[in-house]
Amino acid sequence: MISTQLIIFCINPRCNSPINPMGDSVCASCQTPLVHRYLWATGSLSAQIPPGTKVADRYEVIKQQIWLDTQPGLPPDVPEELPTEVIPYLQLYQERLHLPQAYGFVSNLEEDTTDILLLENAPIDKTGNIYPTIVEAWEEATAVRQVYWLWQILQLWTPLAELGLSRSLLVADNLRVEGWCIQLLELYQTPDDQKLSLQNLGECWQFWVVSAKASVAKGLQNIVQQMCETEIELEEINIQLNNLLLAAAAELPLVLKVAGSTDIGPMMAQNEDACYPNSLSDLDKKLHPQEDGVFGHGEWGMGHGEEVTNAQSPMPQAAGRLPLSTHKGMEFPAAFDEPLLRHLSIVCDGIGGHEGGEVASQLAVQSVKLQIRALLTEVTEQTVLFPPELLQEQLEASLRVVNNLICARNNEQKRQGRERMATTIVMALQVPQRVQTSTGWQSNNTHELYLANVGDSRAYWITRNYCQLLTVDDDVATREVRLAKSLYRKALLRPDASALTQALGTRDSESLRLKVQRFILEEDGILLLCSDGLSDNNWVEQSWQDYAIPVLTGQMTVEDAVGNWINLANEKNGRDNTSVVLTYCRVSPEYLVPVTPALPEEIIEAEIQEEELEELEKLEELEELEEPTSFTESSQALLDLDLDLDLSEEPPLSPEIPPTLITKPKRGKRLVMLGGVLALLVGGTSLGLFAWWQINPQRLQQMCRQLPQKVQSVCPAGK
């Protein structure tokens, strides 16, 4: 246990009394959050320094090779010429989710002049304890997590092998786990006289798969046997392991609940952010057109949707009634959501000022939605699994389309230099592929999540135990590290450290450097997408427990969490717009926060009856535009697509209720249920007409006059 007698310095340079007892959360003098930055000290020399030692009058040795920087506000020591050993850490910065980052060096020790490399982002928790090894956590892990760990190691094999670091994946003590995520303590150079191959990796794995869970043991043992006994290609092993992973994940149920909002903030003149979903604002405009939209002045609205899949049956299960959104004292059913809502979330932060950044961000959202709708249609029509590489290529192509659209608009308006509009983007797509599970039934969802970002809008994965940053910012500081020119902490001292190095729309799509990540949803958690209005100054990392855990424990709705996080951003980072989209992912059998029962569907159906034929025609036209002739040709087709989107109004929201919310009645109860349904329809229609009469009597009377004479008698009399 860390002694409270030790001290830590406040990072606020203007603090009058910066010294605080270690373990305090905020500075007693200025209330600035205190940073406890635990580091991994590499090398045999650091292993000899006993706990309790203070090194370089700055670093407290907490445990063997685990040091705490007691002055985290000061930059660490970095030599002018970077040592060779640190270069791989910089070149692999894009893999920071799994690999530590170079922090600084400690030199001039009394007994030795050898510099010690310190690593941050190491697998050490917030109290200074190292995460367990994969061996220690293996037997307690679920079947899908066991396969997921091996799949992550296999994805790291190529980038590490290219730099001669594949040995790092063969040292069991070096492989640590934080929940689902594989993390390495440090990088080990492979000796020049050794040539490591998949056979070596298979030999390492064979000791683990012996105790794998029964549902995946046979499949894993077969894969490992091929790795050890044959000269099988990496691609073939990747395919087999991926198929096993998806089949194991599909055994789990999956509930998705999404909410999103964008806010102008207290100081900005206009909102250059855009997000999806944001359905309540669209619904409000639909029901209150005379107000010309109530969300242009900092008020926030949300969109939400839900999908439930039962792990014991291939048939979708009912999720109960649709939830309500409350605004201005009225409740509206959230059934105006389009099918994308259950799978897609987007946050964009525009660049270019009024009629620039706001146009670019909305153009990006609309274009991505159009393309993803076509992609999901294609995926659901296939009977075979699409490999991750193909889906990643498709999403990359979609982002290049968005880039070219914004570039074309810039060129049409003759915008040059800083006048060119652009946007950041972070987007997540949950792809519901069908797969046969490990126990032999057909599942409708493989639990795959794809994540892409350009710029500095971010994505976080949050559970009850940790908050993980999933994306890497495209800024000058990151560029300097990736090009091995500087350590990250030193690069942050540059005056242009936070300047963006790429965004959608600034230049031709061929110059974009894109990375699409694939994750498996195998634990309860929240995917948070946000613009820098929230993420600046590390407010997500500092506040996640207060804002996310109540959702995960059923004490707060996803919608309320979005609003609370936006309020925090306005309070702490109020000089910018803020967009937040949360996706609550649940694989456990626990229930969501109860919601008020929705109004009858008749209200929704009557509201959209006049527009239904026109909506279907538009959807048919979109499908003809979007659907590619073949999957491999679709990327090129998207890149060549010339879209002319009207940004003045969102595309009409589909009134179709997701099919996953409907259950098929059992055959033996059909007659009983039929009578009940008829009674429900009669009562529901009367209640629905009455409620609609209260909300919009003029509209109701117009619709009633178009009904047959006999039916008009059930309409309420005009007010």
Protein Blocks (a to p, Z undefined) as FASTA:
>chain_A
ZZfkbccddfbfkbfblcccehiabdfklopacdddddddedjklmmpcghiaghhlaac
fbghiacdfblmbccdddfbacfklmmmmmmmmmmmmpccdfbdcehifkbccdcdddeh
iacdfkopacddfklmmmmpcfklmmmmmmmmmmmmmmmmmnopmmmmmmmklpccehjb
ccdfbdcdddfkbccdfklmmmmmmmmmmmgcfklmmmmmmmmmmmmmmccdfklmmmmm
mmmmmmmmmmpccdddddddddebjmbfbdfbdcdddfkmmmmmmmmmmnnpaalnopac
dddddddddfkbcbdcdebjaddddeehiacdfflbcfklmmpccddddehijhilmmmm
mmmmmmmmmmmmmmmmmmmmpcbdcdfklmmmmmmmmmmmmmmmmmmmmmmnopghjlpg
cdddddddddddddddfkopacfbehiacdddedjbdcddddfkbccdfbdcddfklmmm
mnopacfklmmmpmklmpcfbdehjacfklpccdddddddfbdcddddddfklmgghlmm
mmmmmmmmmmmnopacfklmmmmmmmmmmmmmmmbccddddddddfbfbdcddddddddf
klmmmmmmmmmmmmmmmmmmmmmmmmcfbfklmmmmmmmpccdddfkbccdddfbdcfkl
pccddfklmmmmmmmmmmmmmmmmmmmmmmmmmmmmmlmmmmmmmpcfklmmmpccdZZ
